[in-house]
């Protein structure tokens, strides 16, 4: 890697940590930076899962009280997500880079639309909680397949599914979302590492930068309106979508 490439990847990792701490959507930045520097799409997608994982772990730990308050629900949805994520990751490995690249602009367009609609999909706190039913389990299974295959926008999808299925306090839903995202990413990483598609040098550049960005994101969140950050992430998503439609 050249110094310019290292700086670009470090910047993408740092900004990814910042936007994940504020509004989510960091995958757009890490995936985009890697593909723009020549990393094959499947490898870039797999490596993004690796770079996002530490943030999911720390978020889940921060929410451990909320998660442990309903352990049975967390275990059930976690097991469902293991199966779905495994399936999604294996589907990704079954594709060739040209085949996956042809899907990328459509996946990015859908993920950008989901991210833009996030504030409208975000469940409102009702204070009332329902046990997750069959519909919620099916919805989470589908979401986990998507998460294992292509994770951009996964968090917003999970919040929407969990909100519709169980209701309740937003922080409880967000805690459960972070825990499940950690599970999905962990399974995907094992599959991708076993399949030899993780770009480890790029990952090693972005992981510490992302950790620093996540810490700095708290400072940014207090000074920059969330709407501005969301608009920047949507702009990046649209740029990458257009780029892949033109170059596919």
C-alpha positions in Angstrom: 0.0 0.0 0.0 1.1 3.5 -0.8 1.2 6.3 1.9 -1.8 7.9 0.1 -3.8 4.7 0.3 -3.0 4.3 4.0 -4.1 7.8 4.7 -7.3 7.3 2.7 -8.1 4.1 4.5 -7.3 5.6 7.9 -9.5 8.6 7.1 -12.3 6.4 6.0 -12.0 4.3 9.2 -11.9 7.3 11.4 -14.9 8.9 9.8 -16.7 5.6 9.8 -16.3 5.5 13.6 -17.5 9.1 13.9 -20.7 8.6 11.9 -21.5 5.2 13.5 -21.3 6.9 16.9 -23.7 9.6 15.7 -26.0 8.3 13.1 -24.8 5.0 11.7 -23.8 4.3 8.1 -20.0 3.8 8.5 -20.0 0.8 6.2 -20.6 3.2 3.2 -17.2 4.9 4.0 -15.1 1.8 4.6 -16.6 -0.2 1.7 -16.3 2.8 -0.6 -12.7 3.6 0.3 -11.5 0.0 -0.1 -13.1 -0.5 -3.5 -11.8 2.9 -4.7 -8.3 1.8 -3.8 -8.6 -1.4 -5.8 -9.8 -3.9 -3.2 -12.2 -6.4 -5.0 -15.8 -5.8 -4.0 -16.3 -9.1 -2.1 -13.1 -8.6 -0.1 -14.1 -4.9 0.6 -17.5 -6.0 1.8 -16.0 -8.8 4.0 -13.3 -6.5 5.4 -15.9 -3.9 6.3 -17.5 -6.4 8.6 -14.2 -6.8 10.4 -13.7 -3.1 10.8 -17.2 -2.5 12.2 -17.0 -5.4 14.7 -15.1 -3.7 17.5 -17.7 -0.9 17.6 -20.5 -3.4 17.9 -18.8 -5.1 20.8 -18.2 -1.9 22.8 -21.8 -0.7 22.1 -23.2 -4.1 23.3 -21.1 -3.9 26.5 -22.3 -0.4 27.2 -25.9 -1.7 26.9 -25.3 -4.9 28.9 -27.8 -4.1 31.6 -30.6 -3.6 29.0 -29.6 -6.8 27.2 -29.4 -8.9 30.3 -32.8 -7.6 31.4 -34.4 -9.9 28.8 -31.9 -12.6 28.2 -34.3 -15.1 26.7 -35.2 -12.7 23.9 -31.6 -11.9 23.3 -30.7 -15.6 23.1 -33.6 -16.5 20.7 -32.9 -13.6 18.3 -29.2 -14.2 18.6 -29.6 -17.9 17.5 -31.8 -16.9 14.7 -29.3 -14.4 13.6 -26.4 -16.9 13.7 -28.2 -19.1 11.2 -29.3 -16.1 8.9 -25.8 -14.5 9.0 -24.2 -17.8 8.2 -26.4 -18.2 5.2 -25.9 -14.7 4.0 -22.1 -14.9 4.3 -22.0 -18.2 2.5 -24.1 -16.8 -0.3 -21.6 -14.0 -0.7 -18.7 -16.4 -0.9 -20.5 -18.4 -3.6 -20.5 -15.4 -5.9 -17.7 -14.3 -8.2 -16.4 -10.7 -7.9 -18.0 -9.7 -11.3 -21.4 -11.2 -10.2 -21.3 -9.4 -6.8 -20.1 -6.1 -8.5 -23.2 -6.2 -10.7 -25.3 -6.3 -7.5 -23.4 -3.6 -5.6 -25.1 -0.5 -7.1 -28.5 -1.9 -6.4 -27.5 -2.9 -2.8 -26.0 0.5 -2.2 -29.1 2.2 -3.6 -31.4 0.2 -1.3 -29.1 0.7 1.7 -28.9 4.5 1.0 -32.7 4.6 0.8 -33.0 2.7 4.1 -30.5 5.0 5.8 -32.3 8.1 4.5 -35.6 6.7 5.8 -34.1 5.8 9.2 -35.7 8.7 11.2 -39.1 7.7 9.8 -38.5 4.0 10.5 -37.1 4.5 14.0 -39.7 3.2 16.5 -41.0 5.6 19.1 -40.7 4.8 22.7 -44.0 3.5 24.0 -43.0 2.0 27.3 -45.0 -1.1 26.4 -43.1 -4.3 25.5 -44.4 -7.4 23.7 -42.7 -10.7 23.4 -41.2 -11.2 20.0 -43.6 -13.3 17.9 -43.2 -15.5 14.9 -43.4 -12.5 12.5 -40.6 -10.8 14.4 -38.4 -13.9 14.2 -39.0 -14.2 10.5 -38.2 -10.5 10.0 -35.0 -10.8 12.0 -34.0 -13.9 10.1 -34.3 -12.1 6.8 -32.5 -9.1 8.2 -29.6 -11.3 9.4 -29.3 -12.9 6.0 -28.9 -9.4 4.6 -26.4 -8.5 7.3 -24.2 -11.5 6.6 -24.3 -10.7 2.9 -24.1 -6.9 2.9 -24.3 -5.0 6.1 -24.9 -1.4 5.0 -28.2 -0.2 6.5 -28.6 -3.4 8.7 -29.0 -1.5 11.9 -31.9 0.6 10.7 -33.6 -2.5 9.3 -33.2 -4.2 12.7 -34.6 -1.3 14.7 -37.6 -1.2 12.3 -38.2 -4.9 12.6 -37.8 -5.0 16.4 -39.9 -1.9 16.9 -42.8 -3.4 14.9 -42.4 -6.8 16.6 -42.0 -5.9 20.2 -42.5 -2.2 20.8 -41.0 -0.8 24.0 -38.4 1.7 24.9 -36.0 2.8 22.2 -32.9 2.3 24.2 -33.9 -1.3 24.9 -34.4 -1.8 21.2 -31.1 -0.2 20.4 -29.3 -2.4 23.0 -30.8 -5.5 21.4 -29.9 -4.3 17.9 -26.3 -3.7 18.9 -26.1 -7.2 20.5 -27.6 -8.9 17.4 -25.3 -6.8 15.1 -22.3 -8.1 17.0 -23.5 -11.7 16.6 -24.1 -11.2 12.9 -20.7 -9.6 12.3 -18.9 -12.3 14.3 -20.4 -15.1 12.3 -19.7 -13.3 9.0 -16.1 -12.6 10.0 -15.5 -16.3 10.8 -16.9 -17.3 7.4 -15.0 -14.6 5.5 -11.7 -15.3 7.3 -12.1 -19.0 6.6 -12.9 -18.2 2.9 -9.7 -16.1 2.7 -11.5 -12.9 1.5 -10.6 -10.5 4.3 -8.0 -7.8 3.3 -6.1 -7.9 6.5 -3.6 -5.1 5.8 -6.4 -2.7 5.0 -8.3 -3.9 8.1 -5.4 -3.3 10.4 -5.2 0.3 9.1 -8.9 1.0 9.6 -9.6 -0.8 12.9 -7.6 1.6 15.2 -8.7 4.6 13.2 -12.3 3.5 13.6 -11.9 3.1 17.3 -10.5 6.6 17.6 -13.3 7.9 15.4 -15.9 6.2 17.6 -14.4 7.9 20.7 -14.3 11.2 18.9 -17.8 10.8 17.6 -19.1 11.6 21.1 -17.4 15.0 21.0 -18.7 15.6 17.4 -22.2 14.6 18.4 -22.3 17.4 20.9 -21.4 20.1 18.3 -22.6 19.0 14.9 -26.3 18.4 14.2 -27.2 14.8 13.4 -29.0 15.9 10.3 -25.8 17.2 8.7 -24.0 13.9 9.4 -26.9 11.9 7.9 -26.9 14.2 4.8 -23.2 13.5 4.3 -23.6 9.8 4.6 -26.5 9.8 2.2 -24.4 11.9 -0.2 -21.6 9.3 0.0 -24.1 6.5 -0.6 -25.5 8.2 -3.7 -22.0 9.0 -5.0 -21.0 5.3 -4.6 -24.3 4.2 -6.2 -23.7 6.4 -9.2 -20.1 5.3 -9.5 -20.9 1.6 -9.6 -23.8 2.1 -12.0 -21.4 3.8 -14.4 -18.5 1.4 -14.0 -20.4 -1.9 -13.6 
